[in-house]
Amino acid sequence: MIVVLDTNALMMPFEFGINLDMELERLVGAPRCVVPSCVVGELRKLARNNRYAKAALALSKKYDVIEVVLPGDRGVKEAAKRTGGYVVTNDRKFAESLMAEGIKVITLKNNHLVIEND
């Protein structure tokens, strides 16, 4: 099982105090988490002025980086399509666009991760 983490997913532990790994294990077993290269780039930029992004960038080093060509959300979608994985995001519009393309989405609700379209 592969789970693709977007930028705000990596910031969830610091913004909302959740244990990302434990929540994902509760939902889908023991996933292989990957971070698209575009997310690492975005976190590097945000980390200059955002303490959550700085912490999220450090957290991202724990996971495998998957190289993508496209930037931003399109790069996350590219990674999900290539791996067949779930995407963890807290961006409602992005989640809806992923679900419209048949990509499984995990979001945060009431301080717990939930699968939106399993």
Backbone as CSV, one residue per row, in Angstrom:
resi,resn,N_x,N_y,N_z,CA_x,CA_y,CA_z,C_x,C_y,C_z
1,MET,0.850,-1.184,0.000,0.000,0.000,0.000,0.894,1.246,0.000
2,ILE,0.649,2.135,-0.941,1.407,3.389,-1.028,0.490,4.548,-0.686
3,VAL,1.037,5.472,0.085,0.321,6.688,0.452,1.197,7.874,0.052
4,VAL,0.616,8.774,-0.732,1.309,9.975,-1.194,0.926,11.129,-0.264
5,LEU,1.934,11.775,0.294,1.697,12.873,1.244,1.848,14.212,0.539
6,ASP,0.840,15.064,0.648,0.984,16.401,0.081,1.517,17.348,1.157
7,THR,1.701,18.586,0.810,2.324,19.554,1.711,1.574,19.688,3.024
8,ASN,0.266,19.890,2.949,-0.465,20.099,4.207,-0.583,18.816,5.028
9,ALA,-0.468,17.646,4.389,-0.461,16.386,5.145,0.766,16.324,6.049
10,LEU,1.898,16.769,5.533,3.130,16.755,6.324,3.110,17.792,7.438
11,MET,2.257,18.789,7.314,2.151,19.810,8.353,1.118,19.446,9.428
12,MET,0.235,18.475,9.132,-0.822,18.082,10.079,-0.303,17.740,11.482
13,PRO,0.781,16.973,11.601,1.237,16.628,12.946,1.568,17.855,13.800
14,PHE,2.026,18.901,13.168,2.452,20.099,13.888,1.322,21.096,14.085
15,GLU,0.397,21.125,13.142,-0.749,22.022,13.261,-1.862,21.442,14.134
16,PHE,-2.051,20.119,14.050,-3.202,19.504,14.716,-2.826,18.465,15.769
17,GLY,-1.536,18.207,15.934,-1.076,17.298,16.973,-1.413,15.833,16.742
18,ILE,-1.542,15.430,15.475,-1.827,14.018,15.215,-0.525,13.272,14.908
19,ASN,-0.535,11.986,15.149,0.587,11.141,14.775,0.254,10.548,13.403
20,LEU,0.861,11.100,12.393,0.550,10.739,11.009,0.765,9.249,10.759
21,ASP,1.890,8.724,11.191,2.183,7.310,10.949,1.186,6.393,11.649
22,MET,0.857,6.682,12.889,-0.094,5.851,13.630,-1.487,5.904,12.997
23,GLU,-1.905,7.094,12.583,-3.218,7.234,11.946,-3.277,6.482,10.619
24,LEU,-2.212,6.562,9.841,-2.198,5.848,8.556,-2.179,4.345,8.783
25,GLU,-1.427,3.899,9.768,-1.393,2.468,10.068,-2.764,1.979,10.523
26,ARG,-3.458,2.795,11.304,-4.805,2.439,11.752,-5.749,2.288,10.561
27,LEU,-5.588,3.151,9.570,-6.485,3.147,8.411,-6.172,2.078,7.374
28,VAL,-4.904,1.963,7.022,-4.546,1.137,5.856,-3.459,0.099,6.138
29,GLY,-3.167,-0.169,7.376,-2.112,-1.128,7.680,-0.773,-0.424,7.780
30,ALA,0.248,-0.994,7.188,1.591,-0.398,7.239,1.957,0.111,5.846
31,PRO,1.550,1.343,5.511,1.789,1.842,4.160,3.230,2.266,3.930
32,ARG,3.596,2.320,2.675,4.852,2.955,2.282,4.476,4.393,1.924
33,CYS,4.950,5.332,2.719,4.642,6.744,2.469,5.693,7.340,1.551
34,VAL,5.215,8.106,0.565,6.118,8.789,-0.359,5.757,10.270,-0.405
35,VAL,6.780,11.059,-0.679,6.613,12.504,-0.794,7.060,12.919,-2.195
36,PRO,6.154,13.490,-2.985,6.551,13.964,-4.314,7.622,15.052,-4.209
37,SER,8.525,15.065,-5.160,9.610,16.049,-5.144,9.075,17.483,-5.135
38,CYS,7.931,17.724,-5.763,7.360,19.074,-5.774,6.951,19.514,-4.372
39,VAL,6.559,18.567,-3.522,6.176,18.883,-2.138,7.411,19.292,-1.344
40,VAL,8.512,18.588,-1.550,9.764,18.943,-0.869,10.164,20.367,-1.259
41,GLY,10.061,20.688,-2.536,10.388,22.035,-3.003,9.491,23.092,-2.385
42,GLU,8.200,22.796,-2.309,7.254,23.737,-1.715,7.548,23.945,-0.232
43,LEU,7.853,22.863,0.473,8.162,22.979,1.900,9.437,23.787,2.130
44,ARG,10.413,23.620,1.248,11.659,24.410,1.378,11.363,25.905,1.292
45,LYS,10.503,26.275,0.352,10.141,27.698,0.208,9.365,28.190,1.426
46,LEU,8.374,27.403,1.852,7.535,27.802,2.989,8.307,27.834,4.307
47,ALA,9.326,26.987,4.436,10.064,26.847,5.696,10.804,28.133,6.095
48,ARG,11.022,29.009,5.145,11.702,30.275,5.462,10.880,31.134,6.420
49,ASN,9.546,31.033,6.310,8.675,31.915,7.096,7.609,31.181,7.902
50,ASN,7.655,29.855,7.939,6.588,29.110,8.579,7.183,27.972,9.409
51,ARG,6.976,28.020,10.702,7.592,27.016,11.581,7.010,25.623,11.341
52,TYR,5.729,25.544,10.977,5.144,24.236,10.686,5.779,23.632,9.438
53,ALA,6.019,24.468,8.448,6.639,23.986,7.215,8.076,23.527,7.476
54,LYS,8.765,24.227,8.337,10.139,23.827,8.687,10.134,22.445,9.345
55,ALA,9.219,22.225,10.268,9.093,20.927,10.930,8.647,19.858,9.932
56,ALA,7.723,20.212,9.036,7.232,19.274,8.022,8.346,18.873,7.064
57,LEU,9.221,19.809,6.736,10.356,19.505,5.868,11.272,18.482,6.541
58,ALA,11.512,18.660,7.824,12.324,17.688,8.565,11.629,16.322,8.582
59,LEU,10.322,16.310,8.792,9.558,15.064,8.804,9.610,14.368,7.446
60,SER,9.576,15.134,6.376,9.550,14.560,5.027,10.782,13.708,4.739
61,LYS,11.886,13.971,5.432,13.129,13.219,5.203,13.013,11.766,5.653
62,LYS,12.002,11.483,6.445,11.772,10.126,6.941,11.166,9.222,5.852
63,TYR,10.594,9.839,4.833,9.887,9.108,3.786,10.667,9.127,2.473
64,ASP,10.311,8.203,1.576,10.931,8.170,0.256,10.406,9.329,-0.584
65,VAL,11.299,9.938,-1.352,10.901,11.008,-2.276,10.697,10.373,-3.644
66,ILE,9.584,10.717,-4.266,9.300,10.245,-5.618,9.414,11.447,-6.559
67,GLU,10.253,11.313,-7.572,10.469,12.408,-8.516,9.247,12.581,-9.406
68,VAL,8.801,13.812,-9.529,7.691,14.140,-10.423,8.103,15.295,-11.318
69,VAL,7.438,15.414,-12.438,7.739,16.473,-13.407,6.901,17.715,-13.123
70,LEU,5.632,17.494,-12.792,4.696,18.607,-12.631,4.830,19.272,-11.259
71,PRO,4.484,20.556,-11.169,4.553,21.262,-9.885,3.265,21.128,-9.074
72,GLY,3.364,21.419,-7.788,2.202,21.562,-6.909,1.264,20.368,-6.903
73,ASP,-0.040,20.669,-6.874,-1.058,19.631,-6.810,-0.984,18.681,-8.002
74,ARG,-0.608,19.210,-9.151,-0.511,18.348,-10.337,0.599,17.307,-10.159
75,GLY,1.669,17.685,-9.469,2.747,16.740,-9.187,2.321,15.668,-8.197
76,VAL,1.515,16.051,-7.203,0.981,15.087,-6.242,0.072,14.096,-6.971
77,LYS,-0.765,14.631,-7.856,-1.671,13.781,-8.638,-0.865,12.840,-9.543
78,GLU,0.194,13.357,-10.138,1.074,12.537,-10.984,1.643,11.359,-10.176
79,ALA,2.101,11.635,-8.960,2.663,10.584,-8.097,1.602,9.547,-7.739
80,ALA,0.397,10.010,-7.450,-0.689,9.096,-7.084,-1.062,8.190,-8.249
81,LYS,-1.133,8.760,-9.436,-1.479,7.961,-10.617,-0.387,6.939,-10.923
82,ARG,0.865,7.360,-10.785,1.976,6.465,-11.092,2.065,5.313,-10.093
83,THR,1.779,5.574,-8.823,1.928,4.552,-7.787,0.637,3.800,-7.491
84,GLY,-0.498,4.368,-7.900,-1.788,3.775,-7.550,-2.121,3.969,-6.080
85,GLY,-1.467,4.936,-5.451,-1.623,5.141,-4.014,-2.742,6.087,-3.629
86,TYR,-3.009,6.093,-2.340,-3.913,7.062,-1.732,-3.177,8.401,-1.655
87,VAL,-3.915,9.503,-1.581,-3.320,10.813,-1.333,-3.864,11.324,-0.003
88,VAL,-2.949,11.774,0.859,-3.357,12.416,2.102,-3.285,13.920,1.874
89,THR,-4.435,14.580,2.039,-4.506,16.026,1.865,-5.589,16.600,2.761
90,ASN,-5.425,17.848,3.102,-6.443,18.549,3.872,-7.047,19.685,3.038
91,ASP,-6.761,19.661,1.747,-7.256,20.668,0.808,-8.529,20.117,0.158
92,ARG,-9.659,20.652,0.549,-10.963,20.124,0.112,-11.126,20.121,-1.410
93,LYS,-10.787,21.244,-2.069,-10.944,21.315,-3.527,-10.044,20.308,-4.233
94,PHE,-8.823,20.196,-3.744,-7.887,19.235,-4.329,-8.405,17.808,-4.118
95,ALA,-8.896,17.525,-2.927,-9.449,16.191,-2.629,-10.586,15.858,-3.590
96,GLU,-11.455,16.822,-3.833,-12.577,16.589,-4.749,-12.092,16.306,-6.162
97,SER,-11.056,17.036,-6.610,-10.541,16.798,-7.963,-9.874,15.430,-8.066
98,LEU,-9.211,14.997,-6.990,-8.609,13.663,-6.980,-9.689,12.588,-7.050
99,MET,-10.718,12.736,-6.218,-11.800,11.750,-6.190,-12.523,11.676,-7.529
100,ALA,-12.654,12.824,-8.201,-13.307,12.851,-9.513,-12.528,12.021,-10.537
101,GLU,-11.232,11.848,-10.297,-10.398,11.044,-11.198,-10.192,9.630,-10.673
102,GLY,-10.916,9.272,-9.612,-10.842,7.909,-9.095,-9.669,7.635,-8.174
103,ILE,-9.001,8.678,-7.725,-7.868,8.517,-6.806,-8.411,8.513,-5.382
104,LYS,-7.973,7.554,-4.585,-8.442,7.449,-3.204,-7.793,8.538,-2.352
105,VAL,-8.602,9.131,-1.476,-8.169,10.299,-0.699,-8.367,10.060,0.789
106,ILE,-7.381,10.487,1.558,-7.444,10.458,3.014,-7.374,11.903,3.497
107,THR,-8.340,12.285,4.350,-8.364,13.644,4.887,-8.463,13.600,6.411
108,LEU,-8.334,14.766,7.018,-8.416,14.904,8.466,-9.822,15.351,8.858
109,LYS,-10.433,14.583,9.774,-11.746,14.967,10.321,-11.722,14.685,11.814
110,ASN,-12.074,15.691,12.597,-12.123,15.538,14.054,-10.838,14.935,14.620
111,ASN,-9.699,15.445,14.144,-8.375,15.020,14.602,-8.055,13.550,14.329
112,HIS,-8.734,12.970,13.337,-8.417,11.609,12.884,-8.439,11.589,11.372
113,LEU,-7.601,10.745,10.795,-7.609,10.575,9.351,-8.740,9.636,8.956
114,VAL,-9.399,9.963,7.843,-10.475,9.135,7.316,-10.297,8.976,5.811
115,ILE,-10.712,7.824,5.301,-10.699,7.583,3.865,-11.996,8.138,3.304
116,GLU,-11.887,9.017,2.337,-13.069,9.676,1.779,-13.838,8.812,0.787
117,ASN,-13.155,7.998,0.013,-13.819,7.319,-1.100,-13.304,5.903,-1.303
118,ASP,-13.329,5.112,-0.261,-12.819,3.731,-0.376,-13.902,2.813,-0.907
